[in-house]
Amino acid sequence: MSPRRLRHVVLAASLGVAVLALVRSGPPAPAGLDAPADRFSAARAQAELAELLGDQRPHPVGSAANEAVRARLVARLRALGLEPEEQRAFACSEAGNCAPVTNVIAWLPGQVPGPALAITSHYDSVAAGPGAADDGHGVASTLELLRILLPLPRRPPLVAVFTDGEEAGLLGMRAFAEHPRAREIGVALNLEARGTTGAARMFETSDGNSALIAAYAPARPSALSLSYEIYRRLPNDTDLTVLKGHGLQGMNFAFIGGVLRYHTPRDDLAHLDLGSVQQQGDAVLATARNLLAADLPPPSPHNAHYLDVLGLVLLRWPAWLDVPLAAVALLALLVTAVRRRRELSPRAVLLALAAPFVAVLAAVAAATVALRIAESLTSPLGPWRASTSTALLGLAAAAVAAALAAARPLVRRAGPLAQSLVTWLLWTGLALVLATQIPGAAILLLAPAVLAAVAPASRLAPIAAALLAVAVWAPLAPALVEALGLSAPLAGATVGWLCTALLPACPEEPGEKTLSLWTWSFALVGILALGLAAVAPRHDADDPAKANLVHLTDLDAGRAWHAVEAPSGVPEPLADALAWDEPRPLLPWSSRPVLSAPAALLGDAGPSLELRPPAAGDPPGRATMTLRARPGALASQLVIPADAVATLSVGGRVLDVSKLRPGPSDTRVVTVFGSPAEGVEVVADITTAAAWTVVDLVSGLAPDAPASARPEWAVPYQWGDSIAARRSFTPLAGQ
């Protein structure tokens, strides 16, 4: 085969592998209601979910709708022949979110005593949406998993834990961690979602995970040890975070996609992707079967690093092997360089060294410029929007075109031997750095580099290494967008670095134009994709913007306002609806400026904080109070000056004042969700007689709220529309 034809074949094969990797990383077709009884069926899970959600009302912790969902869940567990326990407790997070919670626990004995395998999910939702994906699908999938696992012999015990109050701060799992059964758990598998679609991945493990990864590996793998390195650096937590904090092992499974629907009314049955549910259910079932077939493994002395290749095999090795593998690869490459030194001139080595850096810089520049041009043609695209996939395709294609075009002259002058040796030395050297700084990422570079080091001077090894690099790096760009949002520099750098693996596999001879055809083709795809993204709406009904309408009454001043909470900007029709004041920090729980306009008073109902008479033996400055909200309120809040309190307990839970969520003007915020009718006890040691603000929120819209001006493509989010009331209260020490 001529060199020109070989290069065509390599580039075509690389494109084919990239497409295959993207397809294989996505969800499979869901199994139907008629699937074999021993197979997980997303259709059966969907039927369970429809029964659990009923009319699909939001069911936040403490609400009547949440009680109804819990009652249906308990009934379904009993229909499976189980006798679930309902654990009731009052729990608080370090940030000051509290609530009375009710967990549902179903314990299945094993053949031998010992640590149990737990499958965990949460059944509450936020107040803005029904939570079909987050985390109704996890609850329904667990019921489907229990149906399959119940008849099977299982050596260790099995427990299903359905927590309450997860959305309010992992409150149910914090309460369960104090349950005696929690100490009997050896491994936990947690089911979650961020959005309503996308690839279902095993994205987090506990430390000492080698045995857990071995149990997960036979499943159709969709996992990358880099994901946990990213996740642990983000301000996100799940129920597994609490269990890990108590020394338990576990794995986290979730799908991420359709994130604009996350925590909104669009997180409903109509938008839930059954393929995502199927992919997650298959992975959890395979892992659970493997773990239940023998005694649960103790934590390993080391971690495993892993990545899936085309969803077919999980490539993995012990983390301690990173450095030896890199050392062997470096040695092999250097030995080849010494043996072939007469074929390597200093000029060729310098050109080969420059080529990868030029490729990455050109890719970053092209992606950044392309996105700015696209944004100049329409409103800013933002980190999440309806056309994310199209825009990412455009950025990736532009980055590939720029990387190949910029590096091509350097590669041609460096020659194939110098380019192969230098490129894979760079990959191996960076892998060594990552092994010490971001360990889970090292395998992404080591796997192709080790393959290339087998015979770096041959034709076959660099080609095989390039194809492996494409297989594992191609799905990385969309995965990073899912996790971190669309960033042109990040997308450009990821794609540009992948292109460096192609440079040794596609060397050119002077005068050849092979790469120019591919360069122009990628450039054309980039232009077309970004053009489509530029003319697409920023949001649509299925990928909405987020905007809460809040009616706030100041009971002290006898005034009321409409306010809009919109993290990505107030939708224009809503901004035109009223004569809004200039944005200012009006809401008592947030320092973020919001648009506001005068509103009609709705009455004098609101929260109360009642000071009790001091008890005998109370120290000076101690105030014991009862916090009450209006009947049916979503939540009540205390907004406390940061230096006014030395110690604080809510509902018997001691809170560290310094760790409470910051509020406006150097305050700290305590939120009690689903406050009981009798109220919640608050005990504080007062240091300064400063005024506190007491707030409560009732879900819903005020009669004169400008809801009709909120377009179809904008919806409530998180805790949703609310009618809030606030008043001041000054606890007086000694009274």
Buried (B, 14 or more C-beta within 10 A) or exposed (E): EEBEEBBBEBBEBBBEBBEBBBEBBBBBEBBEEEBEEEBBBBBBBBBBBBBBBEEBBBBBBBBEBBBBBBEBBBEBBEEBEBEBEEBEBBBBBEBBBBBBBBBBBBBBEBEEEEBBBBBBBBBBBBBBBBBBBBBBBBBBBBBBBBBBBEEEEBBBBBBBBBBBBBBBBBBBBBBBBEBEBBEBBBBBBBBBBBBBBBBBBBBBBBEBBBBBBBBBBEBBBBBBBBBBBBBEEEEEBBBBBBBBEBEBBBBBBBBBBBBBBBBBBBBBBEBBBBBBBBBBBBBBBBBBBBBBEEBBBEBBEBBBBBBBBBBEEBBBBBBEBBBEBBEBBBEBBBEBBEEBEEEBEEEBBBBBBBBBBBBBBBBBBBBBBBBEBBBEEBEBBBEBBBBBBBBBBBBBBBBBBBBBBBBBEBBBBBBBBBBBBBBBBBBBBBBBEBBEEBBBBBBBBBBBBBBBBBBBBEBEBBBBBBBBBBBBBBBBBBBBBBBEEBBBEBBBBBBBBBBBBBBBBBBBEEEBEBBEEBBEBBBEBBBBBBBBBBEBEBBBEBBBBBBBBBBBBBBEEEEBBBBBBBEBBBBEBBBEBBEBBEBEEBBBBBEBEBBBBEBEEBEEBBBBBEBEEBEEEBEEBBBBBBBBBBEEBBBBBBBBBBEBBEBBBBBEBEBEBEEBBEBBEEBBBBBBBBBBEEBBBBBBBBBEEBBBBBBBBBBBBBEEBBBEBBBEBBBBBBBBBBBBBBBBBEBEBEE
